[in-house]
């Protein structure tokens, strides 16, 4: 079973979203073709999908269950700063994407990979935890909070280093994760990250440089 890796580089969020949706719909159609095939009708079977790596200019995205009240600045002010706001169909609340952040969009047929949705999300989290470990950073899960969190030194409160939000339909997923590598953390001060007023963000660079 093949999964193709794509590098979209620095790309406008809306353009990336449109490309994602095209690939997502392609997998949905293949799934429908598979079901027709199983009923004795003509259908084609495709591979498991794609994993897209990219980076975005400054943008805030609000998930389907998110509240715009968690955006603490006006959209007019943000536009003046060159920042856009998008309401999207993924799960989760509000998050930030911007330069210095690794964004990964797996567009996959989970059935072909033998994964359930909860298992898939936990796999995404574990991949990030494993990557952080290579840098000597201990990532963790927090019950009831999706994503990956980090405590530095004697910090009692964990800070979020990776956000995860997924859309699933008919066993096919899109959207994915955003890992703060050398992100300007100031942009997280303008939102309640993931809808949590007390949540703070961190990055790999902030931890390794001793800023935390």
Short mmCIF file of the C-alpha atoms (twelve columns), coordinates in Angstrom:
data_MODEL
# 
_entry.id   MODEL 
# 
loop_
_atom_site.group_PDB 
_atom_site.id 
_atom_site.type_symbol 
_atom_site.label_atom_id 
_atom_site.label_alt_id 
_atom_site.label_comp_id 
_atom_site.label_asym_id 
_atom_site.label_seq_id 
_atom_site.Cartn_x 
_atom_site.Cartn_y 
_atom_site.Cartn_z 
_atom_site.pdbx_PDB_model_num 
ATOM 1   C CA . UNK A 1   0.000   0.000  0.000   1 
ATOM 2   C CA . UNK A 2   1.557   3.272  -1.139  1 
ATOM 3   C CA . UNK A 3   1.345   6.742  0.387   1 
ATOM 4   C CA . UNK A 4   2.817   9.556  -1.710  1 
ATOM 5   C CA . UNK A 5   4.723   12.363 0.033   1 
ATOM 6   C CA . UNK A 6   4.242   15.893 -1.348  1 
ATOM 7   C CA . UNK A 7   6.150   19.086 -0.486  1 
ATOM 8   C CA . UNK A 8   4.125   22.216 -1.190  1 
ATOM 9   C CA . UNK A 9   6.647   24.579 0.397   1 
ATOM 10  C CA . UNK A 10  5.387   27.984 1.542   1 
ATOM 11  C CA . UNK A 11  1.820   28.157 0.273   1 
ATOM 12  C CA . UNK A 12  -1.215  30.369 0.833   1 
ATOM 13  C CA . UNK A 13  -3.643  28.640 3.201   1 
ATOM 14  C CA . UNK A 14  -6.680  28.930 0.922   1 
ATOM 15  C CA . UNK A 15  -4.754  27.515 -2.032  1 
ATOM 16  C CA . UNK A 16  -3.539  24.593 0.092   1 
ATOM 17  C CA . UNK A 17  -7.077  23.989 1.358   1 
ATOM 18  C CA . UNK A 18  -8.431  23.808 -2.178  1 
ATOM 19  C CA . UNK A 19  -5.719  21.312 -3.166  1 
ATOM 20  C CA . UNK A 20  -6.442  19.260 -0.076  1 
ATOM 21  C CA . UNK A 21  -10.124 19.127 -0.877  1 
ATOM 22  C CA . UNK A 22  -9.401  17.961 -4.421  1 
ATOM 23  C CA . UNK A 23  -7.264  15.080 -3.152  1 
ATOM 24  C CA . UNK A 24  -9.791  14.309 -0.420  1 
ATOM 25  C CA . UNK A 25  -12.641 14.108 -2.939  1 
ATOM 26  C CA . UNK A 26  -10.492 11.886 -5.154  1 
ATOM 27  C CA . UNK A 27  -10.107 9.374  -2.325  1 
ATOM 28  C CA . UNK A 28  -13.822 9.586  -1.527  1 
ATOM 29  C CA . UNK A 29  -14.629 8.740  -5.153  1 
ATOM 30  C CA . UNK A 30  -12.216 5.805  -5.021  1 
ATOM 31  C CA . UNK A 31  -13.972 4.621  -1.862  1 
ATOM 32  C CA . UNK A 32  -17.342 4.844  -3.633  1 
ATOM 33  C CA . UNK A 33  -15.848 2.950  -6.576  1 
ATOM 34  C CA . UNK A 34  -14.680 0.227  -4.208  1 
ATOM 35  C CA . UNK A 35  -18.182 -0.114 -2.766  1 
ATOM 36  C CA . UNK A 36  -19.667 -0.382 -6.262  1 
ATOM 37  C CA . UNK A 37  -17.060 -3.009 -7.101  1 
ATOM 38  C CA . UNK A 38  -18.038 -5.048 -4.051  1 
ATOM 39  C CA . UNK A 39  -21.648 -4.985 -5.269  1 
ATOM 40  C CA . UNK A 40  -20.537 -6.317 -8.634  1 
ATOM 41  C CA . UNK A 41  -20.468 -2.941 -10.333 1 
ATOM 42  C CA . UNK A 42  -17.524 -1.330 -12.028 1 
ATOM 43  C CA . UNK A 43  -15.190 0.525  -9.685  1 
ATOM 44  C CA . UNK A 44  -11.516 1.379  -9.313  1 
ATOM 45  C CA . UNK A 45  -9.293  0.988  -6.317  1 
ATOM 46  C CA . UNK A 46  -6.583  3.526  -5.541  1 
ATOM 47  C CA . UNK A 47  -3.654  3.786  -3.153  1 
ATOM 48  C CA . UNK A 48  -3.926  4.948  0.440   1 
ATOM 49  C CA . UNK A 49  -3.394  8.649  -0.282  1 
ATOM 50  C CA . UNK A 50  -0.897  11.445 0.334   1 
ATOM 51  C CA . UNK A 51  1.051   13.132 3.119   1 
ATOM 52  C CA . UNK A 52  1.594   16.822 2.408   1 
ATOM 53  C CA . UNK A 53  4.297   18.945 4.070   1 
ATOM 54  C CA . UNK A 54  4.030   22.722 3.859   1 
ATOM 55  C CA . UNK A 55  4.250   26.079 5.603   1 
ATOM 56  C CA . UNK A 56  1.775   28.976 5.538   1 
ATOM 57  C CA . UNK A 57  1.898   32.760 5.715   1 
ATOM 58  C CA . UNK A 58  0.194   34.161 8.838   1 
ATOM 59  C CA . UNK A 59  -3.331  32.750 9.191   1 
ATOM 60  C CA . UNK A 60  -5.823  31.789 11.880  1 
ATOM 61  C CA . UNK A 61  -8.180  28.891 11.250  1 
ATOM 62  C CA . UNK A 62  -11.360 28.144 13.189  1 
ATOM 63  C CA . UNK A 63  -12.696 24.575 13.271  1 
ATOM 64  C CA . UNK A 64  -16.327 23.596 12.786  1 
ATOM 65  C CA . UNK A 65  -16.991 23.561 16.530  1 
ATOM 66  C CA . UNK A 66  -14.810 26.593 17.209  1 
ATOM 67  C CA . UNK A 67  -15.952 29.945 18.545  1 
ATOM 68  C CA . UNK A 68  -14.885 33.141 16.844  1 
ATOM 69  C CA . UNK A 69  -14.832 34.723 20.313  1 
ATOM 70  C CA . UNK A 70  -11.536 32.899 20.829  1 
ATOM 71  C CA . UNK A 71  -10.038 35.283 18.281  1 
ATOM 72  C CA . UNK A 72  -9.039  38.151 20.584  1 
ATOM 73  C CA . UNK A 73  -8.339  40.776 17.905  1 
ATOM 74  C CA . UNK A 74  -10.703 42.097 15.252  1 
ATOM 75  C CA . UNK A 75  -10.474 40.590 11.780  1 
ATOM 76  C CA . UNK A 76  -10.118 44.136 10.413  1 
ATOM 77  C CA . UNK A 77  -7.033  44.728 12.579  1 
ATOM 78  C CA . UNK A 78  -5.575  41.388 11.581  1 
ATOM 79  C CA . UNK A 79  -6.065  42.111 7.877   1 
ATOM 80  C CA . UNK A 80  -4.054  45.270 8.451   1 
ATOM 81  C CA . UNK A 81  -1.251  43.055 9.763   1 
ATOM 82  C CA . UNK A 82  -1.446  40.826 6.685   1 
ATOM 83  C CA . UNK A 83  -3.204  38.018 8.560   1 
ATOM 84  C CA . UNK A 84  -6.211  36.115 7.209   1 
ATOM 85  C CA . UNK A 85  -8.903  34.173 9.083   1 
ATOM 86  C CA . UNK A 86  -10.567 31.035 7.724   1 
ATOM 87  C CA . UNK A 87  -13.446 28.935 9.018   1 
ATOM 88  C CA . UNK A 88  -12.829 25.321 8.055   1 
ATOM 89  C CA . UNK A 89  -14.406 21.879 8.385   1 
ATOM 90  C CA . UNK A 90  -11.810 20.236 10.636  1 
ATOM 91  C CA . UNK A 91  -12.382 19.391 14.260  1 
ATOM 92  C CA . UNK A 92  -11.056 21.553 17.069  1 
ATOM 93  C CA . UNK A 93  -11.269 25.260 17.770  1 
ATOM 94  C CA . UNK A 94  -8.941  28.079 16.701  1 
ATOM 95  C CA . UNK A 95  -5.255  27.771 15.876  1 
ATOM 96  C CA . UNK A 96  -2.491  29.716 14.203  1 
ATOM 97  C CA . UNK A 97  -0.334  28.839 11.205  1 
ATOM 98  C CA . UNK A 98  2.661   30.859 10.124  1 
ATOM 99  C CA . UNK A 99  6.321   30.927 9.093   1 
ATOM 100 C CA . UNK A 100 8.557   28.616 11.075  1 
ATOM 101 C CA . UNK A 101 5.795   26.095 11.652  1 
ATOM 102 C CA . UNK A 102 5.750   22.635 10.079  1 
ATOM 103 C CA . UNK A 103 2.271   21.829 8.786   1 
ATOM 104 C CA . UNK A 104 1.462   18.258 7.777   1 
ATOM 105 C CA . UNK A 105 -1.728  17.281 5.940   1 
ATOM 106 C CA . UNK A 106 -2.195  13.511 5.657   1 
ATOM 107 C CA . UNK A 107 -5.006  12.833 3.169   1 
ATOM 108 C CA . UNK A 108 -5.556  9.136  3.694   1 
ATOM 109 C CA . UNK A 109 -7.993  6.263  3.408   1 
ATOM 110 C CA . UNK A 110 -7.822  4.902  6.946   1 
ATOM 111 C CA . UNK A 111 -9.533  1.636  6.062   1 
ATOM 112 C CA . UNK A 112 -6.791  0.782  3.592   1 
ATOM 113 C CA . UNK A 113 -4.261  1.444  6.326   1 
ATOM 114 C CA . UNK A 114 -6.177  -0.570 8.898   1 
ATOM 115 C CA . UNK A 115 -6.700  2.413  11.231  1 
ATOM 116 C CA . UNK A 116 -9.662  3.745  13.164  1 
ATOM 117 C CA . UNK A 117 -10.044 7.500  13.662  1 
ATOM 118 C CA . UNK A 118 -9.046  7.575  17.345  1 
ATOM 119 C CA . UNK A 119 -6.108  5.287  16.636  1 
ATOM 120 C CA . UNK A 120 -5.072  7.563  13.760  1 
ATOM 121 C CA . UNK A 121 -5.106  10.714 15.897  1 
ATOM 122 C CA . UNK A 122 -3.081  8.960  18.588  1 
ATOM 123 C CA . UNK A 123 -0.615  7.898  15.882  1 
ATOM 124 C CA . UNK A 124 -0.193  11.521 14.789  1 
ATOM 125 C CA . UNK A 125 0.467   12.513 18.380  1 
ATOM 126 C CA . UNK A 126 2.974   9.697  18.824  1 
ATOM 127 C CA . UNK A 127 4.842   10.677 15.653  1 
ATOM 128 C CA . UNK A 128 5.309   14.185 17.046  1 
ATOM 129 C CA . UNK A 129 6.339   12.853 20.449  1 
ATOM 130 C CA . UNK A 130 8.958   10.663 18.743  1 
ATOM 131 C CA . UNK A 131 10.284  13.609 16.706  1 
ATOM 132 C CA . UNK A 132 10.570  15.777 19.819  1 
ATOM 133 C CA . UNK A 133 12.450  13.002 21.573  1 
ATOM 134 C CA . UNK A 134 15.167  13.233 18.914  1 
ATOM 135 C CA . UNK A 135 15.734  16.809 20.078  1 
ATOM 136 C CA . UNK A 136 15.778  15.808 23.730  1 
ATOM 137 C CA . UNK A 137 12.314  17.285 24.311  1 
ATOM 138 C CA . UNK A 138 9.692   15.309 26.213  1 
ATOM 139 C CA . UNK A 139 6.297   15.614 24.569  1 
ATOM 140 C CA . UNK A 140 3.147   14.361 26.230  1 
ATOM 141 C CA . UNK A 141 -0.557  13.854 25.770  1 
ATOM 142 C CA . UNK A 142 -3.053  15.448 28.139  1 
ATOM 143 C CA . UNK A 143 -6.346  13.684 28.722  1 
ATOM 144 C CA . UNK A 144 -9.209  15.490 27.037  1 
ATOM 145 C CA . UNK A 145 -6.893  17.765 25.025  1 
ATOM 146 C CA . UNK A 146 -5.866  16.821 21.508  1 
ATOM 147 C CA . UNK A 147 -2.313  17.573 20.404  1 
ATOM 148 C CA . UNK A 148 1.129   17.401 21.993  1 
ATOM 149 C CA . UNK A 149 2.233   19.343 25.061  1 
ATOM 150 C CA . UNK A 150 5.556   20.074 26.744  1 
ATOM 151 C CA . UNK A 151 6.646   20.985 30.286  1 
ATOM 152 C CA . UNK A 152 10.060  22.628 30.559  1 
ATOM 153 C CA . UNK A 153 12.132  22.427 33.709  1 
ATOM 154 C CA . UNK A 154 9.959   22.845 36.792  1 
ATOM 155 C CA . UNK A 155 6.985   24.249 34.872  1 
ATOM 156 C CA . UNK A 156 3.734   22.892 36.284  1 
ATOM 157 C CA . UNK A 157 1.604   23.919 33.336  1 
ATOM 158 C CA . UNK A 158 2.224   22.227 29.997  1 
ATOM 159 C CA . UNK A 159 2.493   24.363 26.869  1 
ATOM 160 C CA . UNK A 160 1.189   23.302 23.490  1 
ATOM 161 C CA . UNK A 161 3.816   22.612 20.849  1 
ATOM 162 C CA . UNK A 162 1.658   20.823 18.277  1 
ATOM 163 C CA . UNK A 163 -1.997  21.289 17.322  1 
ATOM 164 C CA . UNK A 164 -4.002  18.525 15.653  1 
ATOM 165 C CA . UNK A 165 -7.318  18.863 13.838  1 
ATOM 166 C CA . UNK A 166 -8.863  16.355 11.443  1 
ATOM 167 C CA . UNK A 167 -11.851 16.058 9.153   1 
ATOM 168 C CA . UNK A 168 -13.105 12.533 8.458   1 
ATOM 169 C CA . UNK A 169 -15.723 11.311 5.980   1 
ATOM 170 C CA . UNK A 170 -16.377 7.729  4.848   1 
ATOM 171 C CA . UNK A 171 -13.083 6.630  6.381   1 
ATOM 172 C CA . UNK A 172 -11.049 9.294  4.551   1 
ATOM 173 C CA . UNK A 173 -9.237  12.063 6.468   1 
ATOM 174 C CA . UNK A 174 -7.781  15.474 5.682   1 
ATOM 175 C CA . UNK A 175 -6.255  18.420 7.609   1 
ATOM 176 C CA . UNK A 176 -3.690  17.251 10.166  1 
ATOM 177 C CA . UNK A 177 -1.076  18.772 12.453  1 
ATOM 178 C CA . UNK A 178 0.959   21.937 12.990  1 
ATOM 179 C CA . UNK A 179 4.268   21.637 14.865  1 
ATOM 180 C CA . UNK A 180 5.892   24.823 16.168  1 
ATOM 181 C CA . UNK A 181 9.542   24.627 15.109  1 
ATOM 182 C CA . UNK A 182 10.761  28.244 15.098  1 
ATOM 183 C CA . UNK A 183 7.389   29.946 15.097  1 
ATOM 184 C CA . UNK A 184 6.966   33.526 16.302  1 
ATOM 185 C CA . UNK A 185 4.928   32.722 19.424  1 
ATOM 186 C CA . UNK A 186 3.643   36.287 19.685  1 
ATOM 187 C CA . UNK A 187 0.852   35.375 17.268  1 
ATOM 188 C CA . UNK A 188 -0.629  32.926 19.772  1 
ATOM 189 C CA . UNK A 189 -1.234  35.828 22.157  1 
ATOM 190 C CA . UNK A 190 -4.039  37.053 19.897  1 
ATOM 191 C CA . UNK A 191 -6.140  33.901 20.356  1 
ATOM 192 C CA . UNK A 192 -7.252  31.429 22.992  1 
ATOM 193 C CA . UNK A 193 -5.310  28.498 21.448  1 
ATOM 194 C CA . UNK A 194 -7.676  25.592 20.782  1 
ATOM 195 C CA . UNK A 195 -10.354 27.527 22.657  1 
ATOM 196 C CA . UNK A 196 -8.524  27.466 26.007  1 
ATOM 197 C CA . UNK A 197 -7.981  30.888 27.572  1 
ATOM 198 C CA . UNK A 198 -5.200  29.627 29.823  1 
ATOM 199 C CA . UNK A 199 -3.336  27.668 27.132  1 
ATOM 200 C CA . UNK A 200 0.166   28.803 26.170  1 
ATOM 201 C CA . UNK A 201 2.221   27.828 23.143  1 
ATOM 202 C CA . UNK A 202 5.882   26.970 22.791  1 
ATOM 203 C CA . UNK A 203 8.250   25.873 20.035  1 
ATOM 204 C CA . UNK A 204 11.288  23.677 19.509  1 
ATOM 205 C CA . UNK A 205 13.486  26.768 19.103  1 
ATOM 206 C CA . UNK A 206 12.158  28.396 22.283  1 
ATOM 207 C CA . UNK A 207 12.910  25.275 24.300  1 
ATOM 208 C CA . UNK A 208 16.366  24.582 22.856  1 
ATOM 209 C CA . UNK A 209 17.450  28.224 23.102  1 
ATOM 210 C CA . UNK A 210 16.502  28.405 26.770  1 
ATOM 211 C CA . UNK A 211 13.782  30.997 26.214  1 
ATOM 212 C CA . UNK A 212 11.388  28.739 28.124  1 
# 
